[in-house]
Amino acid sequence: MISKACKYGIRAAVYIASKAGEGVKLNVKDIAREVDAPEAFTAKILQILNKHRIITSLKGPYGGFFIDEYQLEQPVINIVNAIDGMAVFWECGLGLKKCSETHPCPMHDKFKVARESLRDVFQNTTIQQLATELKEGTSFIKNLT
């Protein structure tokens, strides 16, 4: 349902948030390595997140990416909206353009439930909540090798 870019964006924001309060600014290379994503792709995603004020970046020798306290309380749905838009929560599961309540595809009713459930999870989960799990070691954002 959500794009690979969006998945990388969530992982990157959570990783950056896990370093909040340490006073560090992270570079693209380190973020890409930690979230197991291509560096150039990660750079583009981070620019989008910065533009939407989900994370912050500073240029220069002491620059990098970081997240401020007020940004930690944002719901994950803000990341989804910034990268994929909200259409992922109402598009047809089979990709039909005219799928609706009055003209449903075979998956319409089942997929609608899944979309709504996913939207609720993203709406009710903050970046801080995920970062806390990461810092505590109860969850991970990097693939096992």
KERODREN-8391 format. One record per atom (N, C-alpha, C, CB): residue number from 1; chain; x, y, z. Coordinates in steps of 0.02 Angstrom, whole numbers, m for minus. Atoms other than C-alpha are relative to their C-alpha. Glycine has a CB too. Example, Ala and Ser with C-alpha at 12.3 -4.5 7.8 and 13.67 -1.06 7.14 Angstrom:
1,A,45,m59,0
1,A,615,m225,390
1,A,45,60,0
1,A,m50,1,62
2,A,m42,m59,m3
2,A,684,m53,357
2,A,m39,55,37
2,A,20,23,m71
end
This chain:
1,A,40,m60,0
1,A,0,0,0
1,A,42,63,0
1,A,m46,0,59
2,A,m43,m59,1
2,A,136,124,41
2,A,62,m17,m42
2,A,20,23,71
3,A,m57,10,45
3,A,285,148,m74
3,A,64,m17,39
3,A,12,63,m41
4,A,m65,14,m30
4,A,463,93,m42
4,A,31,65,27
4,A,47,m33,m53
5,A,m26,m65,m23
5,A,510,278,m29
5,A,m30,18,68
5,A,m15,55,m52
6,A,34,m16,m63
6,A,382,299,109
6,A,27,m44,57
6,A,m76,m9,m7
7,A,m28,45,m51
7,A,447,147,203
7,A,70,24,21
7,A,5,m72,m28
8,A,m66,m27,m16
8,A,624,217,191
8,A,m6,65,40
8,A,41,13,m64
9,A,11,m63,m35
9,A,558,387,248
9,A,m18,m11,73
9,A,m54,40,m34
10,A,19,15,m69
10,A,478,313,403
10,A,60,m25,38
10,A,m57,m51,2
11,A,m60,27,m34
11,A,635,215,445
11,A,51,55,14
11,A,32,m55,m43
12,A,m48,m55,m10
12,A,744,369,420
12,A,m22,47,55
12,A,10,39,m65
13,A,25,m45,m52
13,A,634,480,527
13,A,6,m31,69
13,A,m72,20,m14
14,A,m5,35,m65
14,A,629,350,665
14,A,72,m4,23
14,A,m31,m72,m5
15,A,m71,3,m18
15,A,818,328,660
15,A,24,68,24
15,A,42,m24,m59
16,A,m20,m67,m20
16,A,846,516,667
16,A,m30,17,68
16,A,m21,53,m53
17,A,33,m13,m64
17,A,720,529,809
17,A,32,m38,57
17,A,m74,m18,m5
18,A,m32,40,m53
18,A,810,392,904
18,A,64,34,25
18,A,16,m70,m25
19,A,m61,m37,m20
19,A,961,509,911
19,A,m16,69,29
19,A,47,7,m60
20,A,20,m65,m28
20,A,860,659,972
20,A,24,6,72
20,A,m78,9,m3
21,A,m25,m11,m68
21,A,928,735,1130
21,A,73,m14,9
21,A,m39,m42,48
22,A,m72,15,m5
22,A,1105,677,1094
22,A,41,58,m29
22,A,16,m65,m37
23,A,m36,m57,28
23,A,1148,840,1005
23,A,39,m16,m62
23,A,45,28,51
24,A,m36,19,61
24,A,1207,750,849
24,A,m40,18,m62
24,A,17,m75,1
25,A,31,m11,65
25,A,1172,794,670
25,A,28,m55,m45
25,A,15,72,m29
26,A,m18,59,39
26,A,1173,645,554
26,A,8,16,m74
26,A,m51,m55,9
27,A,m7,m11,72
27,A,1236,640,375
27,A,m37,m54,m39
27,A,74,1,m20
28,A,39,45,43
28,A,1149,554,230
28,A,30,m70,m2
28,A,m5,29,m71
29,A,m34,66,5
29,A,1278,415,218
29,A,m15,m43,61
29,A,76,10,m8
30,A,13,38,m61
30,A,1255,363,400
30,A,m73,m21,5
30,A,20,42,61
31,A,71,16,m3
31,A,1066,372,390
31,A,m17,m56,m49
31,A,m43,63,m16
32,A,13,52,51
32,A,1061,270,229
32,A,25,m68,22
32,A,33,20,m67
33,A,m28,64,m24
33,A,1173,137,305
33,A,m44,m29,56
33,A,72,11,25
34,A,39,24,m57
34,A,1069,126,464
34,A,m71,m22,m18
34,A,m4,53,52
35,A,68,20,20
35,A,902,112,374
35,A,0,m48,m59
35,A,m42,62,m17
36,A,m8,49,53
36,A,970,m5,241
36,A,m34,23,m65
36,A,m29,m67,21
37,A,30,m30,60
37,A,924,110,95
37,A,56,29,m43
37,A,m52,55,19
38,A,m50,m31,44
38,A,1018,176,m58
38,A,12,73,20
38,A,m24,m5,m73
39,A,m19,m67,m23
39,A,1111,337,m17
39,A,m34,56,m39
39,A,74,9,m4
40,A,30,m53,40
40,A,1049,443,m163
40,A,m76,4,11
40,A,15,m11,m75
41,A,72,3,m13
41,A,869,387,m135
41,A,m15,29,69
41,A,m25,m73,m5
42,A,9,m25,m68
42,A,885,424,51
42,A,7,76,1
42,A,52,m31,48
43,A,m10,m72,3
43,A,949,599,12
43,A,m64,35,m25
43,A,60,19,m45
44,A,62,m29,28
44,A,793,636,m93
44,A,m57,m4,51
44,A,m20,m36,m65
45,A,53,9,m50
45,A,678,567,41
45,A,10,49,58
45,A,0,m72,26
46,A,m14,m46,m55
46,A,764,670,177
46,A,m16,72,m19
46,A,74,m5,21
47,A,18,m67,24
47,A,741,827,71
47,A,m76,11,5
47,A,23,11,m72
48,A,73,m4,m4
48,A,554,791,63
48,A,m21,8,73
48,A,m33,m62,m31
49,A,18,m3,m71
49,A,544,762,251
49,A,19,68,30
49,A,35,m57,39
50,A,m20,m65,m23
50,A,639,923,283
50,A,m47,54,m26
50,A,72,16,m22
51,A,46,m48,30
51,A,528,1021,164
51,A,m67,2,37
51,A,m11,m16,m74
52,A,64,5,m36
52,A,374,960,260
52,A,9,8,76
52,A,m32,m67,m14
53,A,m15,m14,m70
53,A,458,1001,427
53,A,m10,m60,47
53,A,m42,58,24
54,A,4,60,m40
54,A,454,822,486
54,A,68,m12,35
54,A,m19,m62,m43
55,A,m67,m2,m28
55,A,642,829,513
55,A,30,68,m17
55,A,45,m59,m27
56,A,m33,m64,13
56,A,765,974,508
56,A,70,m15,m27
56,A,3,45,64
57,A,m68,7,24
57,A,927,996,414
57,A,36,67,3
57,A,2,m28,m72
58,A,m43,m59,1
58,A,1070,1119,427
58,A,57,m14,m49
58,A,28,17,71
59,A,m56,7,47
59,A,1200,1147,291
59,A,64,23,34
59,A,m13,40,m65
60,A,m65,m23,m24
60,A,1384,1173,320
60,A,38,m53,37
60,A,m9,59,44
61,A,m44,49,m31
61,A,1526,1089,412
61,A,m29,m30,65
61,A,66,32,15
62,A,31,26,m62
62,A,1422,1069,572
62,A,m73,m19,m12
62,A,5,52,57
63,A,69,14,19
63,A,1264,1027,478
63,A,m16,m74,1
63,A,m13,27,m68
64,A,25,69,3
64,A,1163,870,453
64,A,m74,0,15
64,A,38,m44,50
65,A,72,9,m13
65,A,991,801,490
65,A,m11,m15,74
65,A,m29,m56,m44
66,A,19,12,m69
66,A,908,803,660
66,A,m75,12,7
66,A,40,45,49
67,A,71,m10,m13
67,A,737,812,739
67,A,m6,38,66
67,A,m39,m67,2
68,A,13,m39,m60
68,A,676,940,865
68,A,m55,m33,42
68,A,m19,72,m18
69,A,50,28,m46
69,A,568,899,1016
69,A,m71,4,m27
69,A,4,36,67
70,A,69,m7,24
70,A,409,968,938
70,A,m15,m46,m59
70,A,m13,72,m20
71,A,10,43,57
71,A,435,860,784
71,A,m10,m73,20
71,A,60,5,m47
72,A,6,69,m22
72,A,441,700,885
72,A,m72,m22,10
72,A,38,m9,65
73,A,69,16,m15
73,A,256,709,925
73,A,m44,m7,m63
73,A,m30,52,45
74,A,39,7,62
74,A,203,705,742
74,A,m21,m73,m11
74,A,41,26,m60
75,A,20,69,17
75,A,102,554,689
75,A,35,m23,m64
75,A,m76,m5,m8
76,A,m33,29,58
76,A,180,438,562
76,A,m38,16,m65
76,A,7,m76,8
77,A,40,m15,59
77,A,38,481,443
77,A,26,63,m35
77,A,m74,9,19
78,A,m29,m60,31
78,A,126,649,413
78,A,55,m20,m49
78,A,29,47,54
79,A,m52,24,45
79,A,271,554,334
79,A,m33,m30,m62
79,A,45,m53,35
80,A,36,31,56
80,A,152,452,226
80,A,m28,55,m45
80,A,m57,m46,26
81,A,30,m54,39
81,A,63,611,171
81,A,54,38,m39
81,A,m38,49,46
82,A,m54,m37,33
82,A,228,699,130
82,A,29,m38,m60
82,A,55,16,50
83,A,m33,39,52
83,A,296,557,23
83,A,m49,m29,m50
83,A,40,m56,32
84,A,48,34,44
84,A,146,462,m47
84,A,m65,38,m10
84,A,m15,m68,27
85,A,65,m32,1
85,A,0,576,m12
85,A,m52,m44,35
85,A,m22,15,m72
86,A,52,36,m37
86,A,m162,523,70
86,A,m41,m47,m45
86,A,m47,50,33
87,A,38,42,46
87,A,m228,435,m86
87,A,8,m74,17
87,A,22,13,m71
88,A,m11,70,m16
88,A,m154,271,m22
88,A,m55,m26,47
88,A,68,m10,33
89,A,53,21,m47
89,A,m297,269,104
89,A,m69,m2,m31
89,A,0,45,60
90,A,65,5,33
90,A,m436,276,m25
90,A,4,m31,m70
90,A,m31,68,m6
91,A,m7,31,66
91,A,m365,200,m186
91,A,m26,m72,0
91,A,73,1,m22
92,A,24,69,10
92,A,m434,37,m254
92,A,58,m49,10
92,A,m31,m8,m70
93,A,m50,52,m12
93,A,m340,m118,m197
93,A,23,m36,m63
93,A,m26,m49,49
94,A,m18,32,63
94,A,m341,m184,m375
94,A,23,51,m52
94,A,m59,m38,m27
95,A,m25,m52,44
95,A,m291,m18,m452
95,A,m51,27,m49
95,A,57,m26,m38
96,A,52,m25,45
96,A,m459,20,m535
96,A,m14,73,15
96,A,m65,m42,8
97,A,12,m71,m8
97,A,m496,203,m564
97,A,m71,16,22
97,A,15,36,m65
98,A,71,m14,m13
98,A,m686,191,m546
98,A,m28,m41,58
98,A,m40,m12,m62
99,A,23,40,m57
99,A,m696,79,m391
99,A,m31,46,52
99,A,59,m42,30
100,A,35,m41,m51
100,A,m821,147,m263
100,A,m50,m44,37
100,A,m36,60,m33
101,A,51,36,m37
101,A,m957,97,m141
101,A,m56,m24,m47
101,A,m30,45,55
102,A,55,18,46
102,A,m1084,95,m284
102,A,24,m42,m60
102,A,m33,63,m26
103,A,m29,38,55
103,A,m966,14,m411
103,A,65,m33,26
103,A,15,45,m63
104,A,m59,29,m33
104,A,m849,m97,m305
104,A,35,m54,m41
104,A,m21,m30,66
105,A,m39,55,28
105,A,m710,m210,m365
105,A,m10,m61,46
105,A,76,20,m7
106,A,9,59,m43
106,A,m707,m389,m296
106,A,34,5,68
106,A,26,m60,m37
107,A,m37,m7,m63
107,A,m585,m336,m158
107,A,m23,60,41
107,A,74,5,m14
108,A,16,m65,m28
108,A,m670,m172,m114
108,A,m13,m2,76
108,A,m61,28,m34
109,A,20,m1,m70
109,A,m750,m213,54
109,A,57,m24,46
109,A,m61,m44,11
110,A,m55,25,m41
110,A,m603,m314,121
110,A,58,49,2
110,A,24,m69,m27
111,A,m57,m46,4
111,A,m472,m191,61
111,A,m15,65,37
111,A,17,15,m73
112,A,20,m61,m36
112,A,m570,m43,133
112,A,15,m7,74
112,A,m75,14,m11
113,A,m14,13,m71
113,A,m556,m121,307
113,A,75,5,13
113,A,m28,m69,21
114,A,m73,m1,m9
114,A,m368,m146,286
114,A,27,71,m5
114,A,33,m45,m53
115,A,m23,m69,8
115,A,m342,33,224
115,A,m17,41,61
115,A,m32,32,m63
116,A,21,m39,m58
116,A,m441,107,368
116,A,40,m19,62
116,A,m75,m10,13
117,A,m40,23,m57
117,A,m347,1,494
117,A,71,28,m3
117,A,1,m77,2
118,A,m67,m27,9
118,A,m179,53,422
118,A,2,75,13
118,A,26,m16,m70
119,A,4,m72,m11
119,A,m231,236,420
119,A,m4,15,75
119,A,m61,30,m36
120,A,6,m11,m72
120,A,m280,224,604
120,A,66,m12,36
120,A,m54,m46,29
121,A,m65,14,m30
121,A,m113,146,650
121,A,48,58,m13
121,A,30,m66,m27
122,A,m44,m55,17
122,A,m17,283,559
122,A,m21,65,35
122,A,2,11,m75
123,A,25,m61,m32
123,A,m128,419,633
123,A,12,0,75
123,A,m75,7,m14
124,A,m5,5,m72
124,A,m112,355,811
124,A,68,m22,26
124,A,m52,m47,25
125,A,m68,17,m20
125,A,74,316,813
125,A,45,59,m15
125,A,25,m65,m38
126,A,m45,m57,10
126,A,201,454,838
126,A,71,m24,m18
126,A,2,45,63
127,A,m70,15,15
127,A,380,460,776
127,A,36,m16,66
127,A,33,61,m36
128,A,m32,11,m65
128,A,432,469,960
128,A,m13,m71,25
128,A,m26,51,51
129,A,16,68,m23
129,A,342,306,1001
129,A,44,m52,m34
129,A,m74,m16,m12
130,A,m41,47,37
130,A,435,213,865
130,A,74,7,18
130,A,m10,9,m75
131,A,m70,m13,m17
131,A,601,295,909
131,A,16,m29,69
131,A,15,75,m1
132,A,m10,28,m67
132,A,580,243,1091
132,A,9,m75,m3
132,A,m59,18,46
133,A,m8,72,9
133,A,556,62,1040
133,A,68,m18,m30
133,A,m56,m28,m44
134,A,m65,11,31
134,A,711,74,932
134,A,56,8,51
134,A,10,48,m59
135,A,m52,m12,m51
135,A,816,148,1073
135,A,0,m54,54
135,A,m11,69,33
136,A,4,52,m51
136,A,753,16,1195
136,A,20,m68,m26
136,A,m70,m3,28
137,A,m20,63,29
137,A,801,m121,1075
137,A,m57,m50,m9
137,A,53,m32,41
138,A,58,44,8
138,A,624,m190,1064
138,A,m24,m4,m72
138,A,m57,23,45
139,A,15,2,72
139,A,612,m153,878
139,A,61,20,m39
139,A,m61,46,m18
140,A,m58,m12,43
140,A,730,m134,731
140,A,m22,30,m66
140,A,38,m66,m12
141,A,15,m30,66
141,A,738,m38,566
141,A,48,m23,m54
141,A,1,76,6
142,A,m49,23,49
142,A,880,m129,480
142,A,m10,m75,m11
142,A,73,15,23
143,A,7,70,15
143,A,869,m296,392
143,A,57,m40,31
143,A,m1,m11,m76
144,A,m52,45,m25
144,A,962,m442,466
144,A,44,m22,m58
144,A,m31,m62,36
145,A,m45,23,54
145,A,1115,m496,367
145,A,22,m71,12
145,A,61,45,m4
end
